[in-house]
Amino acid sequence: MNGIALDGLREQLRGQLVTPEDPDYDDARAVFNAMIDKRPAGIVRVAQVADVIASVNFARDNSMPLAIRGGGHSAPGFGTWDDALVIDFVNRTGVRVDPDARTARAEAGATWADFNHATHAFGLATTGGIVGSTGVAGLTLGGGIGYLARKYGLSCDNLVSADVVTADGKFLTASKDRNEDLFWALRGGGGNFGVVTSLEYKLHPVDMVHVGIVIFGAEHTETVARFYRDYMDSAPEEFGAFLGFHQGPPVPFLPEEWHGKPVCVVVGMWTGEMAEGASRWQPFLDIAPVAGSLVTPMPYPALNVAFDGLNPKGMQGYWKANFLRELNDGAIGAHAEFGATVTSVNTAVHVYPIDGAVARVGAAETAFANRGMKYSPVIAAQWMDPADNEANIAWARGYAEALRPYSAVGGYVNFMDAEDQGRVAENYGANYERLVAVKGKYDPGNLFHVNQNIKPA
């Protein structure tokens, strides 16, 4: 793009347009995953919805690639693109809570740390991410798995409405009784249908929770994983916890001798009566020798940001994922083998439960179709040194391949990498053709294609 054309866009904006000539360009173009090194033509730091409308119209009229950045956490780096116009919500992080209606509206740049801080003041929450720096919008549009999913469903199940700028530059509100087809598609279909500028959620009474972080040596993986599976089969939905594989983190409750060693973890929270919390976690303390543990009441937002220090912006990253119908012995064996070889303290392999309230939503009720799955695992390989890229990518691919015989066909789009574009149709299953039709209605030219892309017919 030439400077005159971009100057024409700048005149239409209230926010800042950052171009390669600007001193803060390199900072503005950087996303969470440092492996992504794209050079967009311009980055629009949105000040208000009018900036979004102007940017969408400009990109469309100039046949320019368009990337949308909310929290910037996308593992494939879809918040940026070479020679593209980036719509960046970095300055739009507000959250407005209506405690009487038990709803909250978040701007598209808000993170879950922003959201939980705002709602916790009223003793309320909704299902959000495991890491506080994850963006609210991106997580929700792909589905939204978190600690509260078993009790209250996915983030997208708690979406009440969304404001959207579509490819023709129109501003629409999507809800159960306005633009219903768009609302259906937004709940799991990703950023394929427009630029979401704000999202409204229903909230639930969640204040203090009884947290458990229980760490075992990797040699106990099979014992712990089988117990976790059997325990979760009958656990009340107030118990939300994942099984994970890490290197021992440098936390005060884990002896230094375990730092950097391969470990198996169970992490989560009990949201029922606080008096029951200790007894709900005690079985995990008894099942195998514990390397370190923290079992205590704490505010829900504190758990949400507990691992942010292990997830700084600027690491190299590569992710893989498939759904599991069950955590069978074969899958546990694969985790025992590869979990003992986790490559860095920043790498996280987690197995998230998605039964309970998630499973009570029909597969066709939202775009998120995988309601019959019991677990959603992720292999989130993350490391600091680019010299280690080849080895870490090979490790993650090998891990995913070892799990494949025990996995379902589809996977969670929020955990997919850029090379997984060929899996989009299978990830949505029977909902895919309907998504293609909605895409054709709202974005027939596929302006919004920098994502796990659903192509219009």
Number of C-alpha atoms within 10 A of each C-alpha: 12 7 11 9 11 17 11 11 18 18 10 14 20 15 16 15 22 23 21 15 10 10 10 11 17 15 8 21 23 20 25 23 22 19 19 21 15 19 19 22 21 25 25 26 23 24 17 15 18 17 21 27 21 16 24 26 18 20 19 18 10 10 12 16 21 26 26 26 26 28 25 25 21 25 25 25 25 24 27 31 21 15 15 21 28 30 24 27 23 20 16 19 19 16 22 14 22 13 14 7 9 16 21 23 20 25 25 29 27 24 30 27 21 20 26 23 17 20 26 18 12 16 17 22 26 28 27 27 25 21 20 23 23 25 26 28 28 26 28 26 25 24 25 26 25 25 30 29 29 25 20 20 25 31 28 27 24 20 24 17 22 25 21 25 21 22 23 17 19 13 19 16 18 22 19 13 10 12 12 14 19 24 26 22 27 31 25 27 29 24 24 27 28 27 26 26 22 23 23 20 22 21 22 18 14 19 17 20 23 25 26 26 20 22 28 26 21 24 15 16 25 18 13 21 24 14 16 20 18 11 13 16 13 8 14 16 18 19 22 23 24 23 21 23 28 25 25 27 22 15 11 10 14 19 14 13 10 18 15 16 19 23 25 29 28 22 20 25 27 25 25 17 11 15 10 12 21 16 10 18 22 12 13 21 17 9 14 16 13 17 19 19 20 14 18 15 18 14 15 23 23 16 22 21 18 12 16 16 10 15 18 13 16 16 19 22 26 24 23 26 29 24 26 26 17 16 20 14 14 13 19 20 16 18 25 20 17 21 24 19 18 25 23 19 20 23 23 22 26 22 23 23 27 28 21 20 17 24 18 12 18 13 18 14 14 22 26 31 24 28 20 17 20 21 20 24 26 23 25 20 25 26 23 16 10 13 10 12 18 9 10 22 17 12 18 24 17 13 22 22 14 18 23 17 11 20 24 17 14 20 25 24 26 25 22 24 19 16 10 15 14 11 16 20 19 14 21 24 16 15 21 20 15 16 26 19 18 22 25 17 16 21 21 18 17 20 23 26 18 21 19 26 19 26 20 18 13
